[in-house]
Amino acid sequence: MPNDGTAHRSHHEQSIAVAAYVRRHNARAVPKTDFAPHSPIRTWPTKSPARAP
């Protein structure tokens, strides 16, 4: 094992492990609900402002 602070033998092995972690994390992710419910941004108009020509 290299002594560079990782438990992986190569960059390729490390990238495989990171990709697997990200896929596993994303598969279990759920959307946040009621995030900052009292934030003033929630009272902003929902329509987009008119665009300048």
PAFI-450340 format. One record per residue (C-alpha): x, y, z; residue number from 1. Coordinates in Angstrom, 1 decimal. Last residue first. Example, Ala and Ser with C-alpha at 12.3 -4.5 7.8 and 13.67 -1.06 7.14 Angstrom:
2
nulo u->13.7; v->-1.1; w->7.1; pos->2
nulo u->12.3; v->-4.5; w->7.8; pos->1
END
This chain:
53
nulo u->-35.5; v->43.2; w->-25.5; pos->53
nulo u->-35.4; v->43.2; w->-21.7; pos->52
nulo u->-36.8; v->40.1; w->-20.1; pos->51
nulo u->-39.8; v->40.3; w->-17.9; pos->50
nulo u->-39.2; v->39.0; w->-14.4; pos->49
nulo u->-39.8; v->35.3; w->-13.8; pos->48
nulo u->-43.0; v->34.4; w->-12.0; pos->47
nulo u->-42.8; v->32.8; w->-8.5; pos->46
nulo u->-42.8; v->36.1; w->-6.7; pos->45
nulo u->-40.6; v->36.2; w->-3.6; pos->44
nulo u->-42.0; v->35.0; w->-0.3; pos->43
nulo u->-39.9; v->31.8; w->-0.2; pos->42
nulo u->-36.7; v->34.0; w->-0.5; pos->41
nulo u->-37.6; v->35.5; w->2.9; pos->40
nulo u->-36.6; v->32.3; w->4.6; pos->39
nulo u->-39.2; v->30.9; w->7.1; pos->38
nulo u->-39.3; v->27.4; w->5.6; pos->37
nulo u->-35.5; v->27.0; w->5.5; pos->36
nulo u->-35.7; v->23.5; w->4.0; pos->35
nulo u->-39.2; v->22.3; w->4.3; pos->34
nulo u->-38.5; v->19.3; w->2.2; pos->33
nulo u->-35.1; v->18.0; w->1.1; pos->32
nulo u->-35.2; v->15.5; w->-1.7; pos->31
nulo u->-34.2; v->12.0; w->-0.9; pos->30
nulo u->-30.8; v->10.4; w->-1.6; pos->29
nulo u->-30.4; v->6.6; w->-1.3; pos->28
nulo u->-29.4; v->6.0; w->-4.9; pos->27
nulo u->-27.2; v->9.2; w->-4.9; pos->26
nulo u->-25.1; v->7.9; w->-1.9; pos->25
nulo u->-24.6; v->4.5; w->-3.5; pos->24
nulo u->-23.7; v->6.0; w->-6.9; pos->23
nulo u->-21.3; v->8.5; w->-5.1; pos->22
nulo u->-19.7; v->5.7; w->-3.1; pos->21
nulo u->-19.2; v->3.5; w->-6.2; pos->20
nulo u->-17.6; v->6.4; w->-8.1; pos->19
nulo u->-15.3; v->7.0; w->-5.2; pos->18
nulo u->-14.2; v->3.4; w->-5.0; pos->17
nulo u->-13.6; v->3.2; w->-8.8; pos->16
nulo u->-11.6; v->6.4; w->-8.6; pos->15
nulo u->-9.5; v->5.0; w->-5.9; pos->14
nulo u->-8.7; v->1.8; w->-7.8; pos->13
nulo u->-7.8; v->3.9; w->-10.9; pos->12
nulo u->-5.6; v->6.2; w->-8.8; pos->11
nulo u->-3.7; v->3.1; w->-7.6; pos->10
nulo u->-3.2; v->0.9; w->-4.6; pos->9
nulo u->-6.0; v->2.3; w->-2.5; pos->8
nulo u->-6.0; v->2.7; w->1.2; pos->7
nulo u->-5.2; v->6.4; w->1.0; pos->6
nulo u->-3.0; v->8.7; w->3.0; pos->5
nulo u->0.0; v->8.7; w->0.6; pos->4
nulo u->1.9; v->5.8; w->2.1; pos->3
nulo u->1.2; v->3.5; w->-0.8; pos->2
nulo u->0.0; v->0.0; w->0.0; pos->1
END
